[in-house]
């Protein structure tokens, strides 16, 4: 049985009596918690509900009283589809066990209140989603049950108890339009859904720059800049960098102001005059807009003769992890 979280003033007996009503006419509401973890969105949380009004209850994950907001970002109940797996491969006739991940689909519609548009950390909701705000986010879906015979001071049914329905990580975005976003949430089993062995024999470093294993602190290498004259969505004029000494290729640019504010893009190249982006901004920046440019890393061997490894720039040679000197397979013939 799922664990039950009780609202203040109610007992387990009260909840069981509520559930025992027949015919079942107890109103309930979905409570969605989204905890973001990607870069500038880290630490920002959303608390949403499918209910028609806000309500405050003890969170089912034990983090204390939480107010779930209605009429801001809508949750389409018809999209709340749960796919459970049996753990068997193929059609089920094959007894071989397999790791299959349970998943939940969820449709979110922002800006239900046109007077107060939906945002994430000040960024329009759908723009933030496109900028990867949900990458690595933890999503919890709880269901709260209300007693229509016990009214709050405002004349609304009182929440009695709630239980967790699904917990997982934000996964792929299936639809992203002008008004809605449909994304999948996969259970923690997705952490096991990786290629094995985890560490492969390869000449380039297995770590990603600025990751915990790499050890380079991203904020320490940020380069502040101002957009020059005649920018476009994919070419940003900038003469403030030093090509060659700072490896901007494979790095990132984050816009701090202007029409493209809060957007992040990968840097394809920098020649001392222009930053060339791998993928253009949705809106071209303007001259005078400010940004942060972060160097990238080619993950090459820093110990090789005449090495051009960017690892040297970050002074992380001790963190380099690869097998560049493993003989090629053809050498064994």
Number of C-alpha atoms within 10 A of each C-alpha: 4 8 9 15 23 22 19 12 7 13 14 13 9 15 21 11 10 19 14 11 10 8 6 9 12 16 14 18 19 22 28 22 22 19 22 24 17 16 11 12 19 14 11 15 17 15 16 23 26 21 19 11 12 13 18 12 20 17 21 23 13 8 8 9 13 15 15 21 21 20 20 18 24 21 23 14 13 9 14 15 13 16 11 12 13 12 15 15 15 11 7 11 8 9 11 10 12 12 14 17 19 20 23 23 20 19 22 18 20 21 19 15 13 10 7 9 15 20 17 17 14 10 17 14 22 22 17 18 16 15 17 16 24 24 17 16 24 21 24 21 20 20 19 23 21 21 20 16 10 13 13 11 8 6 9 15 19 19 25 23 26 26 21 20 13 18 21 22 25 24 21 14 17 12 11 16 10 9 12 19 19 17 20 22 25 24 21 15 14 17 10 11 11 8 8 8 7 7 11 11 14 13 15 16 22 18 17 15 24 16 11 10 13 20 16 18 13 13 10 9 16 16 16 15 20 20 23 19 12 12 18 16 16 20 23 24 21 19 17 15 19 13 15 11 9 18 21 26 24 18 19 20 24 20 23 18 16 17 15 19 17 19 21 20 20 20 23 17 18 23 16 14 16 19 24 21 22 16 14 15 19 13 14 17 25 20 17 14 17 18 24 17 22 23 21 24 21 17 21 19 23 20 14 11 7 7 12 15 19 24 26 18 16 21 12 15 16 11 14 20 19 19 15 16 11 10 9 9 7 6 6 6 5
